[in-house]
Amino acid sequence: MPKMGESIMEATILEWLKKEGDVVEADESLVEVATDKVDTEVPATHGGILKEILAQEGDVVQVGKPIAIISTDSEEVIETVTPKVSTTKIEDIEPVLDSVDRPISSEPLKNNGSPSVSVTSRNRFYSPLVKSIARQENIALTVLETIPGSGKEGRVTKKDIIAYIETHTATPVSPAVAPVVTSIVPTPSPEPTPISGEDEIIEMDRMRKIIAERMLESKRISAHVTSFVEADVTDLVIWRNKVKDEFKKREGENITFTPIFIDAVIKAIKDFPMINISVDGSKIIKKKAINIGMAVALPSGNLIVPVIKNADQLNLLGLTKRVNDLALRARENKLNPDDLEGGTFTISNVGSFGNVMGTPIIVQPQVGILATGSITKKPSVIETPKGDTIGIRHKMFLSHSYDHRVVDGALGGMFVRKVADYLENFDIDSTI
């Protein structure tokens, strides 16, 4: 399992693109895996014959652990990567499922750290993912044995156990082996949602579950406060309308408002560097690099946040190229895990959905996120040397959510005001 990002330590096997006995070429896509950041294909490191698959679909594998053996011209290669045999009792692996007596097999551990052991009298194998779901849903082993499996050799897959959960009531786990709650104040269980016969039940996909977990985690960690500023971006709109056709003809791509917003944020961060920080316990980590995350809506409706690394070293043209590249690859599911790492501040363009403003949730471990609303025409008071007058201006709201543990209202408010100043004072004679 290759390393796919500095903070990614494991990945889940989604689908093998080859089967045992198939001929594979070096760098040919061999398996699709999922991390908590992105789904990606893993290429074969060598050409040869896929001798053995060590990690099954649904297994969670640590980075650096073998997941398959490829036989090349030298049989010694197989011997060097074959895992050492060791035995592990099932009691050490799945304590929640130990309520039923059963014979224990001592097959060797596979290289993903999961034991290939018998867990039922019928010698059925359950992947770590299936066992984890069973524990979470309090499904006893006796019940798990009755679930029909659609996988290889009748193996129960994730789809099988989810289908069972949707149509059956899980058998409670014996109190003797139920997990002990050690927290002083137990977390209240949500009230069951009433369901009628006309309702449709939709299982969350993996990315939606991750998003839900991350959003709740951020709200638990950070004290969210949001400040709002309305900016007059008339000159900016006039400039973009003037250059967009020529830019499209010359570069073959569009220039949107997003890179211009990012450029203003970068300048404001340089003015207020204590926005570009993270928190580690009681310590504040002041970031030297300015890495801007940009929220991108996917066709599925989910959001993903690719990161422009060292954004302060790019001019407006460079930012435009990076924004277009990341947005395109995000929508085509072609991002690399490294594209999603290391952000220090995030921008979310809610105006692209027609929203005038929003209260975005901070991306951990950052302490600030800026939402840019839609640009609309409004009657506005215009100050002139000869007195005030009313005219039609292009205006937008900027919403800055920040972590009040380390960013006070003065700093959070001055920062978003500075971003608005840079947008309002945009040089209409700029070239790109």
Secondary structure by P-SEA (a helix, b strand, c coil): ccccccccccccccccccccccccccccccbbbbcccbbbbbcccccccccccccccccccccccccbbbbcccaaaaaaacccbbbbbccccccccccbbbbbbbcccccccccccccccccccccaaaaaaaaaacccaaaaaacccccccccccaaaaaaaaacccccccccccccccccccccccccbbbbcccbbbbcccaaaaaaaaaaaaaaaccbbbbbbbbbbaaaaaaaaaacaaaaaaaccccccaaaaaaaaaaaaaaacccccccccccbbbbbccbbbbbbbbccccbbbbbbbcccccccaaaaaaaaaaaaaaaaaccccccccccccbbbbcccccccccccccccccccbbbbbcbbbbbbbbbbcccbbbbbbbbbbbbbbbbccccccaaaaaaaaaaaaaaaaaccccccc
